[in-house]
Amino acid sequence: MSDWRFCPLCSAGLETHDVGGLPRLICRARCGFVHWDNPAPVLAALVEYDGRILLARNHTWAAGAFGLITGFLERDEAPAAGVAREVREELGLETDAVTLIGVYPFARRHEVIIAYHVLANGEIRLNEELAEFRLIVPEKLKAWDFGTGLVVRDWLARRRVGS
């Protein structure tokens, strides 16, 4: 549950009540505000570039920690267009094809991950968020057991079945 204390509409205090079968923060003054506290939609791109998978390290991550390209879905944006935008913004690459891998709950970060396999081309130019990248042949790619690692797991499983 959120740590909000005051209504963003009228500044009255918030209190917890059952709304829609879950505890929600609502306005004490009954102005109509309900803090639904829904998870944020996050886009993830498993980027295939020149036959290899691109993993990147954010500047804030520990050395040696790499992951998929991710970012938040923008208002009024289709998820497939959003993942292409994230790849362009973070890597400077254009997308040739975008295919949905799946949708994954990520409760630890209060997010829902919408993941795509993205075929990309161009010259890699990392933006200010990213420190470095690695290109890995799919046969050497290994999934991790949380977050976007589940995306990698599913993509690898489908790839093996399709071979």
C-alpha positions, -999 to +999 in steps of 0.1 A: +000+000+000+012+035-008+026+058+018+004+087+006-011+107+034-031+134+017-056+136-011-041+151-043-074+167-052-086+184-020-057+180+005-078+161+031-063+131+048-066+097+033-079+066+050-080+029+041-113+013+030-123-018+011-129-008-026-133-034-052-123-062-028-090-046-019-078-021+007-075+013-010-067+048+002-097+071-002-103+107+007-116+114+042-136+143+028-153+120+003-143+142-027-142+110-048-105+103-049-094+067-047-057+058-049-060+026-069-022+020-066-021-001-098+012-014-111+030+006-137+033-008-173+070-013-182+082-023-217+111-047-221+130-053-253+150-085-259+170-068-287+185-090-314+212-072-333+233-088-360+222-123-348+232-116-312+213-105-281+221-071-267+222-068-229+230-035-213+241-022-179+225+009-164+249+033-147+232+027-113+237-011-115+266-030-100+295-039-123+287-071-142+249-067-139+233-066-173+197-068-185+172-061-212+163-027-224+134-014-204+113+017-200+079+030-190+049+030-214+040+066-222+004+079-221-015+073-254+013+050-267+008+016-281+032-009-264+048-021-296+055+015-306+068+023-271+093-006-271+106+007-305+109+042-290+129+028-260+153+009-283+158+041-303+162+063-272+185+040-253+205+024-281+201+047-311+188+017-331+159+014-354+136-016-353+129-040-382+104-062-363+086-063-330+071-095-317+053-099-283+070-125-260+046-121-231+033-101-201+048-107-167+039-095-132+068-079-114+054-074-079+087-066-063+089-033-083+051-029-085+052-032-123+038-053-151+063-061-178+052-062-215+080-079-233+090-080-270+116-096-292+130-067-312+151-071-344+172-039-346+196-023-370+219+007-371+249+019-351+247+013-313+249+047-295+242+043-257+223+071-241+232+087-207+213+060-187+235+031-200+271+024-190+279-004-214+265-033-234+273-068-244+263-088-275+257-125-267+251-153-292+216-168-283+232-202-275+252-186-246+223-165-233+212-176-198+179-165-181+178-152-145+150-161-121+132-128-117+119-098-137+130-097-173+149-130-168+116-147-172+113-131-206+146-145-216+136-179-203+104-179-224+121-166-255+148-192-253+122-220-248+103-209-279+135-206-299+144-242-290+109-255-299+111-236-333+145-250-342 
